[in-house]
Amino acid sequence: MMKMNRLFGGGKHKGQATNLQAQRAKQIESLKKLGAHEILKDTEYRVVTQQGGTNLTLQINLPAQFPSEKPILTVQPAVTHPWVDLQMKVVGCPNINNFSMHSDLGQAVQAVLEEFKKSPPAIVPQHYILGSSNPTIGSAVTKPGGPLPSYPGFNAYPGSQPSAIPPPLPPRRPPSGVGDLGLDQLTLGSIEVAKILSEFPALKDMKIHELNELSEDEDKIMEMIQKAPDLGKFIQQREALASTCVQLAQSNLSKKSEIENLRKILLAKSAELDNLKIEFENHCERHMSLSDEYHPSHIQTNLKVAVMEADEESEVVAEKFLDKELDVDEFLKSFMEKRTLCHLRRAKEEKLNQIILSQGLRY
């Protein structure tokens, strides 16, 4: 059957699960978190709880269209409870009765367990269930411990005598529609069978034994697969893609020399850029130095120093004249030059100061 599973998409390349299957898996996961035991994969689960020292089994059956269809919950052994009918099905739980695609199966089962814990069901004696010749439920239960407990809104036995005897639970069976197909066909239920039959119409008329024989003959399987229309299209597409890849590779190789030349040009431009960057940085440093040197405020400071120097030199000339180191002609000539230079520099400094103040050029 391994080959059959591979043929019908059972391998690692099967398609994504449908939305219904994803919702089903999510609901089953919430049920497993509750502690449910898996009896039949994705179909039947059981939750065991203790009620009054007796193990009570809650059996959860998931229909084929679950969670679009609500689950079926049955109780074992036979009990009497407002939420349980004569076939031991849970029919009184609102979470189960109103179950939809967006409900939570784990919470619904938890609600049933909490109800049983709050109002424990009464166990029906086994000897009463096995035959109609046994005592009635009322007499069988009254002898050891009084009548069965009653619940508001529930009358298990109309009148003074029971109107029906609760039958035993039906045997477990697969969901409807797959009873006679077996587990192998049940596994195939999640596959898109209609699409497979459209691709391989010969399978539609084969019997089970013919399919089994086919599954053992790998050569026939490969022959059927090779004749599939989609496989032929796939082969053509693969060859077209391979041809396109070869042409693209040849085109790339033909441009190798051009790419190498462009690479060399790019490296040369990159080296030139590095040199220009270094030269630019040197010019920027020179610019900053000259900018500081010829800033108006720096020039003004130099003029003030020059004014003071010219004034001091004129004072020195005057002192030499008073010490009779210079005659009148030399004194007048030298002193006038120094004073003239001093006043000229002071005038320039004052004018530059006005410009600096008016244009805001001070540091």
C-alpha positions as CSV (number, residue, x, y, z in Angstrom):
1,M,0.0,0.0,0.0
2,M,3.0,2.3,0.3
3,K,3.1,2.6,-3.5
4,M,-0.7,3.3,-3.6
5,N,-0.3,6.1,-1.0
6,R,2.5,7.6,-3.1
7,L,0.2,7.3,-6.2
8,F,-2.7,9.1,-4.5
9,G,-0.6,11.9,-3.0
10,G,0.2,10.3,0.3
11,G,3.9,11.3,0.1
12,K,5.6,14.5,1.3
13,H,4.3,16.5,-1.7
14,K,0.6,16.3,-0.9
15,G,-1.4,19.5,-1.1
16,Q,-2.3,21.7,1.8
17,A,-5.2,20.7,4.0
18,T,-8.6,22.2,3.3
19,N,-10.2,24.7,5.6
20,L,-12.5,22.0,6.9
21,Q,-9.6,19.7,7.7
22,A,-7.7,22.5,9.4
23,Q,-10.8,23.3,11.6
24,R,-11.2,19.6,12.3
25,A,-7.6,19.3,13.4
26,K,-7.9,22.4,15.6
27,Q,-11.0,20.9,17.3
28,I,-9.3,17.6,17.9
29,E,-6.3,19.3,19.4
30,S,-8.6,21.1,21.9
31,L,-10.2,17.8,22.7
32,K,-6.8,16.1,23.3
33,K,-5.9,18.9,25.7
34,L,-8.8,17.8,27.8
35,G,-7.2,14.3,28.2
36,A,-9.2,12.4,25.6
37,H,-7.8,9.1,24.3
38,E,-7.8,8.4,20.6
39,I,-9.6,5.2,19.6
40,L,-9.9,5.8,15.8
41,K,-7.8,8.5,14.3
42,D,-9.7,11.7,13.6
43,T,-13.0,9.9,14.2
44,E,-13.5,8.5,17.7
45,Y,-12.2,9.6,21.1
46,R,-13.0,8.7,24.7
47,V,-12.9,10.6,28.0
48,V,-13.0,8.6,31.2
49,T,-14.2,10.2,34.5
50,Q,-15.2,8.8,37.9
51,Q,-18.7,9.3,39.2
52,G,-19.4,7.8,42.7
53,G,-16.5,5.3,42.5
54,T,-17.6,4.1,39.0
55,N,-15.7,4.8,35.8
56,L,-17.9,6.7,33.4
57,T,-16.8,6.8,29.7
58,L,-17.8,9.6,27.4
59,Q,-17.4,8.5,23.8
60,I,-17.1,11.3,21.2
61,N,-17.7,10.4,17.5
62,L,-16.8,12.9,14.8
63,P,-18.9,12.7,11.6
64,A,-17.2,13.0,8.2
65,Q,-18.2,16.6,7.8
66,F,-17.2,17.7,11.3
67,P,-17.1,20.5,12.5
68,S,-19.8,21.5,10.0
69,E,-21.8,18.7,11.6
70,K,-22.0,18.5,15.4
71,P,-20.3,15.7,17.2
72,I,-22.1,12.7,18.7
73,L,-21.5,12.0,22.4
74,T,-22.6,8.7,24.1
75,V,-22.2,7.5,27.6
76,Q,-21.0,4.1,28.9
77,P,-22.2,2.3,31.0
78,A,-26.0,2.9,30.8
79,V,-27.1,5.8,33.0
80,T,-30.2,7.9,33.7
81,H,-29.7,11.7,33.5
82,P,-31.7,14.7,32.1
83,W,-29.0,15.2,29.4
84,V,-28.9,11.5,28.3
85,D,-31.7,9.8,26.2
86,L,-32.5,6.1,26.1
87,Q,-29.8,5.4,23.5
88,M,-27.3,6.9,25.9
89,K,-26.7,9.9,23.6
90,V,-26.0,13.3,25.2
91,V,-28.9,15.4,23.9
92,G,-29.4,18.0,26.6
93,C,-26.1,20.0,26.4
94,P,-26.6,23.4,24.8
95,N,-22.9,23.5,23.7
96,I,-23.4,20.3,21.7
97,N,-26.8,21.1,20.4
98,N,-25.7,24.5,19.1
99,F,-22.3,23.3,17.9
100,S,-20.9,25.1,14.8
101,M,-17.7,25.7,12.9
102,H,-16.6,28.3,15.4
103,S,-17.4,26.4,18.6
104,D,-14.8,24.7,20.8
105,L,-15.1,20.9,21.1
106,G,-13.0,20.8,24.2
107,Q,-15.2,23.3,26.0
108,A,-18.3,21.5,24.9
109,V,-17.1,18.2,26.4
110,Q,-15.9,20.0,29.5
111,A,-19.4,21.3,29.9
112,V,-20.8,17.8,29.9
113,L,-18.3,16.6,32.4
114,E,-19.1,19.5,34.7
115,E,-22.8,18.8,34.5
116,F,-22.2,15.1,35.4
117,K,-20.0,16.3,38.3
118,K,-22.7,18.7,39.5
119,S,-25.6,16.3,38.9
120,P,-24.1,12.7,39.0
121,P,-26.0,10.3,36.7
122,A,-27.4,7.1,38.1
123,I,-25.9,3.9,36.8
124,V,-28.5,1.4,35.5
125,P,-27.8,-2.1,36.9
126,Q,-26.2,-4.5,34.4
127,H,-28.4,-7.4,35.2
128,Y,-31.5,-5.3,34.2
129,I,-30.0,-4.4,30.8
130,L,-29.2,-8.0,29.9
131,G,-32.7,-9.3,29.7
132,S,-36.4,-8.4,29.9
133,S,-37.0,-11.2,32.5
134,N,-35.0,-9.4,35.1
135,P,-36.6,-7.0,37.6
136,T,-37.7,-3.6,36.6
137,I,-35.4,-0.6,37.1
138,G,-37.6,0.7,39.8
139,S,-37.6,-2.5,41.9
140,A,-34.0,-3.3,41.1
141,V,-32.7,0.0,42.3
142,T,-35.2,0.5,45.2
143,K,-34.1,-2.7,47.1
144,P,-30.5,-1.7,47.9
145,G,-30.8,2.0,48.2
146,G,-34.2,3.5,47.3
147,P,-35.5,4.9,44.0
148,L,-33.4,6.4,41.4
149,P,-32.8,10.1,41.7
150,S,-35.1,12.5,39.9
151,Y,-34.2,15.7,38.1
152,P,-36.3,18.8,37.4
153,G,-37.9,18.7,34.1
154,F,-37.0,15.0,33.4
155,N,-39.3,12.0,33.8
156,A,-37.5,8.8,32.8
157,Y,-40.6,6.6,33.4
158,P,-44.1,8.0,32.5
159,G,-46.6,6.7,35.1
160,S,-45.7,4.3,37.8
161,Q,-44.0,1.7,35.6
162,P,-41.2,2.2,33.2
163,S,-42.4,2.6,29.6
164,A,-39.1,1.4,28.0
165,I,-35.9,-0.4,28.9
166,P,-32.7,1.5,28.0
167,P,-30.9,-0.7,25.5
168,P,-27.1,-1.3,25.7
169,L,-24.8,1.0,23.8
170,P,-24.5,0.2,20.1
171,P,-21.1,-1.3,19.0
172,R,-18.6,1.2,17.8
173,R,-18.5,1.5,14.0
174,P,-16.9,3.8,11.5
175,P,-18.8,7.0,10.4
176,S,-21.7,6.7,8.0
177,G,-20.7,6.1,4.4
178,V,-17.5,4.2,5.0
179,G,-18.8,1.1,6.9
180,D,-17.8,-1.5,4.3
181,L,-14.8,0.2,2.8
182,G,-12.2,-0.7,5.4
183,L,-9.5,1.4,7.0
184,D,-7.4,1.7,3.8
185,Q,-10.3,3.3,1.9
186,L,-11.1,5.4,5.0
187,T,-7.5,6.8,4.8
188,L,-8.2,7.8,1.2
189,G,-11.3,9.8,2.2
190,S,-9.2,12.9,2.8
191,I,-7.8,12.8,-0.8
192,E,-9.4,14.6,-3.7
193,V,-10.7,11.3,-5.2
194,A,-12.7,13.0,-7.9
195,K,-9.6,14.7,-9.3
196,I,-7.7,11.4,-9.2
197,L,-10.4,9.6,-11.1
198,S,-10.5,12.4,-13.7
199,E,-6.7,12.0,-14.2
200,F,-6.8,8.2,-14.2
201,P,-10.3,7.2,-15.5
202,A,-9.3,3.5,-15.7
203,L,-9.3,3.3,-11.9
204,K,-13.0,4.0,-11.8
205,D,-14.0,0.6,-13.2
206,M,-11.5,-1.4,-11.2
207,K,-12.5,-3.7,-8.3
208,I,-10.7,-3.8,-5.0
209,H,-8.7,-6.8,-5.8
210,E,-7.6,-5.2,-9.2
211,L,-6.5,-2.1,-7.3
212,N,-4.5,-4.3,-4.9
213,E,-2.9,-6.1,-7.8
214,L,-2.1,-2.7,-9.4
215,S,-0.6,-1.4,-6.2
216,E,1.9,-4.3,-6.3
217,D,2.9,-3.7,-10.0
218,E,5.2,-0.7,-10.0
219,D,5.7,-0.9,-13.8
220,K,2.0,-0.5,-14.5
221,I,1.8,2.4,-12.0
222,M,4.6,4.2,-13.7
223,E,3.1,3.5,-17.1
224,M,-0.2,5.0,-16.0
225,I,1.5,8.1,-14.5
226,Q,3.6,8.7,-17.6
227,K,0.4,8.7,-19.7
228,A,-1.2,11.3,-17.5
229,P,-1.9,14.6,-19.4
230,D,-0.7,16.8,-16.6
231,L,2.6,14.9,-16.5
232,G,3.1,15.5,-20.2
233,K,2.5,19.2,-19.8
234,F,4.9,19.2,-16.9
235,I,7.6,17.6,-19.0
236,Q,7.1,20.1,-21.8
237,Q,7.3,23.0,-19.3
238,R,10.4,21.5,-17.7
239,E,12.1,21.2,-21.1
240,A,11.1,24.8,-22.1
241,L,12.5,26.1,-18.8
242,A,15.7,24.1,-19.3
243,S,16.1,25.6,-22.8
244,T,15.5,29.1,-21.5
245,C,18.1,28.5,-18.7
246,V,20.7,27.4,-21.3
247,Q,20.0,30.4,-23.6
248,L,20.3,32.7,-20.6
249,A,23.6,31.1,-19.5
250,Q,25.0,31.5,-23.0
251,S,23.9,35.1,-23.1
252,N,25.6,35.8,-19.8
253,L,28.9,34.1,-21.0
254,S,28.9,36.2,-24.2
255,K,28.9,39.4,-22.1
256,K,31.8,38.3,-19.9
257,S,34.5,40.4,-21.7
258,E,32.3,43.4,-21.7
259,I,31.7,43.0,-18.0
260,E,35.4,42.6,-17.3
261,N,36.2,45.9,-19.2
262,L,33.5,47.7,-17.3
263,R,34.9,46.3,-14.1
264,K,38.3,47.7,-14.9
265,I,36.8,51.1,-15.8
266,L,34.9,51.0,-12.5
267,L,38.1,50.2,-10.5
268,A,39.9,53.1,-12.2
269,K,37.1,55.5,-11.5
270,S,37.0,54.3,-7.9
271,A,40.8,55.0,-7.6
272,E,40.3,58.4,-9.2
273,L,37.5,59.1,-6.8
274,D,39.7,58.2,-3.8
275,N,42.4,60.6,-5.0
276,L,39.9,63.4,-5.6
277,K,38.5,62.8,-2.2
278,I,42.0,63.2,-0.6
279,E,42.6,66.3,-2.6
280,F,39.3,67.7,-1.7
281,E,39.9,67.1,2.0
282,N,43.3,69.0,1.7
283,H,41.6,71.9,0.0
284,C,39.0,72.0,2.7
285,E,41.6,72.2,5.4
286,R,43.4,75.0,3.5
287,H,40.1,76.8,3.1
288,M,39.4,76.6,6.8
289,S,42.8,77.9,7.7
290,L,42.6,80.9,5.3
291,S,39.0,81.5,6.4
292,D,40.2,81.9,10.0
293,E,43.2,83.9,8.9
294,Y,41.2,86.5,6.8
295,H,38.1,86.7,8.9
296,P,37.1,90.3,9.6
297,S,37.4,89.9,13.4
298,H,41.0,88.5,13.0
299,I,41.9,91.4,10.6
300,Q,40.5,93.9,13.2
301,T,42.6,92.4,15.9
302,N,45.7,92.6,13.8
303,L,44.9,96.3,13.0
304,K,44.5,97.1,16.7
305,V,48.0,95.6,17.3
306,A,49.4,97.5,14.4
307,V,47.9,100.8,15.7
308,M,49.5,100.2,19.1
309,E,52.9,99.4,17.5
310,A,52.8,102.6,15.3
311,D,51.8,104.7,18.4
312,E,54.7,103.2,20.4
313,E,57.2,103.9,17.6
314,S,56.1,107.5,17.5
315,E,56.5,107.8,21.2
316,V,60.0,106.4,20.9
317,V,60.9,109.0,18.2
318,A,59.6,111.8,20.5
319,E,61.7,110.5,23.4
320,K,64.8,110.4,21.2
321,F,64.1,114.0,20.2
322,L,63.7,115.1,23.8
323,D,67.0,113.3,24.6
324,K,68.6,115.4,21.7
325,E,69.5,112.2,19.8
326,L,67.6,113.6,16.8
327,D,67.7,117.0,15.2
328,V,64.5,118.8,14.3
329,D,64.4,117.8,10.6
330,E,64.9,114.1,11.4
331,F,62.4,114.3,14.2
332,L,59.7,115.9,12.1
333,K,60.1,113.5,9.2
334,S,60.2,110.4,11.4
335,F,57.5,111.5,13.8
336,M,55.1,112.5,11.1
337,E,55.5,109.2,9.3
338,K,54.8,107.2,12.5
339,R,51.8,109.3,13.5
340,T,50.3,109.2,10.0
341,L,50.7,105.5,9.9
342,C,49.1,105.2,13.4
343,H,46.1,107.3,12.4
344,L,45.6,105.5,9.1
345,R,45.5,102.1,10.8
346,R,43.2,103.4,13.5
347,A,40.8,104.7,10.8
348,K,40.8,101.4,9.0
349,E,40.2,99.5,12.3
350,E,37.2,101.8,13.2
351,K,35.7,101.4,9.7
352,L,36.1,97.6,9.8
353,N,34.5,97.6,13.2
354,Q,31.5,99.4,11.8
355,I,31.2,96.8,9.0
356,I,31.5,93.9,11.4
357,L,28.8,95.3,13.7
358,S,26.4,96.1,10.8
359,Q,26.8,92.7,9.1
360,G,27.2,90.5,12.2
361,L,30.5,89.1,11.2
362,R,31.9,88.8,14.7
363,Y,32.9,85.3,15.9
